[in-house]
Amino acid sequence: MDGEGTLPLFPLNLVLFPGMPLPLHIFEPRYRAMVEDCLAAKEGFVVALSRDEPGREDGACNWATLATIEQVVRLPDGRMNIMTLGQGRVRLLDRIDGALYPRARVVAAPDVGSLPGEKALASLHRTYREYATLLGRLAALPLPDELPDDPERASWVASWALQTDLFAKQQLLECPGTRERLDAVRERLEDELGRLRAFADALEDNGYFFVRGMRFSRN
């Protein structure tokens, strides 16, 4: 979207990045109605990380991502499986409650500032490649082998692929520009690589270990 507008708001326990796919199972009546309204109006909805906020249901972080509905599979009981795609980043200005589902007044929030240099981008590519290879070997986690050449797109894909806590991902979403996000995600990838190497070197006799609730193995 360009400029400012009012769109449905879907607070979720996840962070959606621009350009990334997000499958959703829609079962609550209010969000089934939201999807139907979005389809009828040919508009998207805002996916925001939900956070606890005293006195406010479904508190949502102020930086979020516009999602468009790419595919809908309807189930006999009214539930839906939908595939969405992250579009542009947005910032929440006001939340509008009182309807069947929440809405928010948002403004487009594209990256600002200069792009990173070639050395910074090449460093991210090297770090990501090692991270994806090690994670794929230990956990059989399907990640892209390589990042795109476009710096902004690369920063989003790396942020999506990084296995870390949600609020760390939210910090990446909120980086003001591509240069800052690229540096931040590279540093986090390097930190995670250090942890993975340490755990891999200290495998117990049973041949597996857990990191952030995920099971890893040399097999």
Secondary structure, 3 states (H helix, E strand, C coil): CCCEEEEEEEEECCCCCCCCEEEEEECCHHHHHHHHHHHHHCCCEEEEEECCCCCCCCCECCEEEEEEEEEEEECCCCCEEEEEEEEEEEEEEEEECCCCCCEEEEEECCCCCCCCCHHHHHHHHHHHHHHHHHHHHHHCCCCCCCCCCCHHHHHHHHHHHCCCCHHHHHHHHCCCCHHHHHHHHHHHHHHHHHHHHHHHHCCCCCCEEEECCEEEECC
